[in-house]
């Protein structure tokens, strides 16, 4: 097996997915967007299981990762449509916060080049709602940053999907050697208990 095999490439793509999902998870936590936080968490778990399956030749875990990748692609298409206000969806709805909080994307107020117009501190304390900061201008609107996150995830996921299909086809039925006790071994090699 060479360094540029499909299996090594898939491990690299999974690691890249983990890095980008953790980055996205951090910004979703900052924006209190609970639906993406939960979906990102499941994505991170599925990618870790997929990595385990790829490294240990566990077909079931790789198939689980493959199926999750399809759901992940669907989620990213949904989020992109939401931020583009397509199909009757609105970026101003409470879908991503699950109606629990009034927060929005962290990038809305903290995007690259955003200049905020905050009220004076004395006036701010007298207001019943402290969310009075308005953003005057940004280099890139927050919805496009969120869509860029989705596009990156979609590209990585589609590449990983193609590589996963190929890697599964290279696994043999004997590769999934999970002992009932929970110990992992290769079926063609003797297994001893000490």
C-alpha positions in Angstrom: 0.0 0.0 0.0 1.5 3.3 -1.0 1.2 6.7 0.6 -1.3 7.9 -2.0 -3.7 5.0 -1.7 -7.4 5.6 -1.5 -7.4 4.5 2.1 -4.7 7.0 3.1 -6.5 9.7 1.2 -9.7 8.8 3.0 -8.0 9.1 6.3 -6.7 12.5 5.3 -10.1 13.6 4.2 -11.6 12.4 7.5 -9.0 14.3 9.5 -9.8 17.4 7.4 -13.5 16.9 8.1 -12.8 16.6 11.9 -10.8 19.9 11.8 -13.4 21.8 9.9 -16.3 20.4 11.9 -14.6 21.3 15.2 -14.0 24.8 13.9 -17.6 25.1 12.8 -18.8 23.7 16.2 -16.9 26.4 18.0 -18.5 29.2 16.1 -22.0 27.6 16.4 -21.4 27.5 20.2 -20.5 31.2 20.1 -23.8 31.9 18.3 -25.9 29.6 20.5 -27.2 27.8 17.4 -28.4 24.5 19.0 -29.5 22.5 16.0 -26.1 22.9 14.3 -24.3 22.1 17.6 -26.2 18.8 17.9 -25.7 17.9 14.2 -22.0 18.8 14.3 -21.6 16.6 17.4 -23.1 13.6 15.6 -20.9 14.4 12.6 -17.8 14.4 14.7 -18.8 11.0 16.2 -19.6 9.5 12.8 -16.2 10.7 11.4 -14.3 9.2 14.4 -16.1 5.9 13.9 -15.4 6.1 10.1 -11.7 6.7 10.9 -11.7 3.7 13.2 -13.3 1.6 10.5 -10.9 2.7 7.8 -7.8 2.2 9.9 -9.0 -1.1 11.4 -10.7 -2.5 8.2 -14.1 -2.5 9.9 -16.7 -2.5 7.1 -19.7 -1.8 9.3 -18.2 1.4 10.6 -17.2 2.6 7.2 -20.7 1.9 5.9 -22.1 3.8 8.9 -19.8 6.7 7.9 -20.8 6.5 4.3 -24.5 6.7 5.2 -23.9 9.6 7.6 -22.0 11.4 4.8 -25.2 11.4 2.8 -27.2 12.9 5.7 -24.4 15.4 6.3 -24.5 16.5 2.6 -28.3 17.0 3.0 -27.9 19.0 6.2 -25.3 21.4 4.5 -27.6 21.8 1.5 -30.5 22.7 3.9 -28.3 25.2 5.8 -27.2 26.8 2.6 -30.8 27.1 1.4 -31.8 28.6 4.8 -29.1 31.3 4.6 -30.0 32.0 1.0 -33.7 32.3 1.8 -34.5 29.6 -0.8 -37.5 27.3 -0.8 -39.6 29.3 1.7 -36.8 29.2 4.3 -35.6 32.4 6.1 -32.3 33.1 7.7 -34.2 35.2 10.3 -36.2 32.2 11.6 -35.5 30.3 14.8 -34.8 27.0 13.1 -31.1 26.9 14.0 -31.6 28.0 17.5 -34.5 25.7 18.0 -36.5 28.7 19.4 -34.6 28.5 22.6 -32.7 31.8 22.3 -32.8 34.9 20.2 -29.2 34.6 19.1 -28.1 34.3 15.5 -24.9 33.4 13.7 -21.8 34.6 15.5 -20.5 36.0 12.2 -23.5 38.4 12.0 -21.8 40.8 14.5 -18.2 39.6 14.3 -17.5 38.9 10.6 -14.4 40.1 8.8 -14.3 43.9 8.7 -17.5 44.4 10.6 -17.9 47.8 12.2 -20.5 48.0 14.9 -22.4 51.0 16.0 -22.9 50.5 19.7 -25.0 52.8 21.9 -23.2 54.7 24.6 -22.8 52.7 27.8 -25.0 54.9 29.9 -27.9 54.5 27.5 -27.3 50.8 27.1 -27.8 50.1 30.8 -31.3 51.7 30.7 -32.5 49.6 27.9 -34.6 46.4 28.6 -32.8 44.5 25.8 -29.0 44.7 25.7 -28.8 43.4 22.1 -28.7 46.9 20.7 -25.5 46.7 18.8 -26.1 47.2 15.1 -23.5 46.3 12.5 -23.0 49.0 10.0 -20.9 47.2 7.3 -18.9 44.1 6.7 -16.5 43.0 4.0 -18.5 39.8 3.7 -22.1 39.3 4.9 -22.5 36.7 7.6 -24.8 34.4 5.5 -22.1 34.1 2.9 -19.6 33.1 5.5 -22.0 30.4 6.7 -22.6 29.3 3.1 -18.8 29.1 2.6 -18.6 26.8 5.7 -21.3 24.6 4.0 -19.5 24.6 0.7 -16.2 23.5 2.3 -18.1 20.7 4.1 -19.9 19.6 0.9 -16.7 19.4 -1.1 -14.8 17.4 1.5 -17.9 15.2 2.1 -18.3 14.5 -1.6 -14.6 13.6 -2.0 -14.8 11.4 1.0 -18.0 9.7 -0.3 -16.3 8.8 -3.5 -13.2 7.5 -1.7 -15.3 5.6 0.8 -17.2 3.8 -1.9 -13.9 2.7 -3.4 -12.3 1.7 -0.1 -15.4 -0.4 0.8 -15.0 -2.2 -2.5 -11.4 -3.1 -1.6 -12.3 -4.6 1.8 -12.9 -8.3 1.9 -15.4 -10.1 4.1 -12.6 -11.4 6.2 -11.5 -7.9 7.2 -14.3 -7.4 9.7 -12.7 -9.5 12.4 -14.4 -8.4 15.6 -14.2 -10.9 18.4 -17.3 -11.4 20.5 -15.4 -10.5 23.7 -14.5 -7.2 22.2 -10.9 -7.8 21.3 -9.9 -6.9 17.7 -7.8 -9.4 15.7 -7.3 -10.4 12.1 -9.1 -13.7 11.4 -6.2 -15.2 9.5 -3.8 -14.7 12.5 -4.0 -16.8 15.6 -5.4 -15.1 18.6 -4.2 -16.0 22.1 -5.5 -15.0 25.5 -2.9 -14.5 28.2 
